[in-house]
């Protein structure tokens, strides 16, 4: 398992009875988590001193109950290996529908991985800035990590609101003038156009939802769409590509499935190395790891 254990301003304090107790900067939230099927004693005082609690509805969805939480706040993350003068990545957070806050902290373990690959590539070829494509890019955590490490990034998401949020995070992180191209677009159609244009990227990140809609109502179902989409996206890899990363929060797409797809779609054509694993977050009170999905990684051969 790959563990996101470098956070200073975020931590999972405890997890029990279908919920997790999290500290986001100065605020404590309780949110549902379907992985938490155990029912252990809730000894952490945070359970009774929470700032907000998202209650899941038996009919689907749910709603927030607020006690003392601002409309918006920030937390930061320092990428390991970056020089001290580089500003930490800074994220605007706010509670919104479907229990989210605008950030998936477990993805920091992947940010660390590919940011190191980008920096190594720049050391080998300082004149060649890596070009990175971030698909289903949400509020830009991976975009900021790649840009802070020296890459030129194309950030694509179907939600205008999420792209605007990503721009705010870039500005807060000191990356407002970094070479980031923010696009509101359907990821499938964007990839098709990029193939026709002959565009190439040195790294591709994709964090596809289980289900979603594009800006014009295009329907996305991961079990039906991910394989042809992955095959198409591989056509955008450059001859000297560094990496390909795919994330999944769908239980059917386990690490072995991600590994098989990456081997079949990429390694069979480009060589390189494929690995896949669960990703997780440490739980402070128990010392155990909370599983948070899976990731598959293809690492290109160094040239």
C-alpha positions, 0 to 999 in steps of 0.5 A: 500500500502507498501511504500519504504520510507527509501531511502536516495540516491534515490527519485522520484522527480516528475511524469507526462506525462508518465514519472518519474523524479528520483534522483539516488545519484548525477544524475537525470534521466527521464524514462518512466512509464506506470502507469503515465497516468496523465499530470500535470505541470512539475515545478521541475527544474530537468526536464530541468537539467537531466543527461539522458533521456530514450525515448520510441519508438512507435515501441517498445523498445527505447534508452537513450539520455545522457547529463552528466552521467558516465558509472557507479555509485553507491548508497547505502541503509541502512537497518532499524534495522541493527547495525550502524557498518554494511555497507549499501547495495551498488549497482552498477548502469548503464543505459542499455536496456529497460530503466533499471539501475540495481535496483528496488528501490521500493523493499526496502520495502520488504527487510525491511520486510524479513530482520526483520524476519531473524534477529528475527529468529536468536535471537530466535535460534542463532545457526540456520542460516536461509537458503534463496532462491532468484529466478529470483534474478537479480542484488541481492538487496534481496540477499544482504538484506538477507545476511546482516541480517545473512542468508545463501542465494542461488541466482539464475538467468538465466543471467550470466551477472546479476549474475556477477553484483550481485557479484559486488554488494555483494563485494561493500556491504562488503558481498564478503565473506558472505555465498551466493551461486551464480548460473546461472540457469533456475529457474524452472529446479533448483527448480525441482532439489532441490526437488529431492535433498530434499533441504529445505529453511526457506524463498523463494523470487521470482521476476518473469518476465512477459516474459523471456528466460532461459540460454538454450532458455527456455520460461517463460510466467508468466500467464502460468507458475507462478502457477505450479512453485509456487506449486513446490517451496512451496515443498522447504519450511522447517518445520519451514519456515519464509516467502515466497515473490512473486513480480509482475509487471504484471497488471493481477497479482493484490494483490488479485490474489497473495493473493489467490495463496499464500493462496491456495499453502502455507497457506492451508498446512503450516498455517501462514498468507498471505497478499498482497498489491501494493508497491510504492514510494513517489513522492517528489513534490506532496506528493503522491505515485507512484504505482510500482507493487504488492507483496504477502507475506506469514508469517510462524508461529513462533516456 
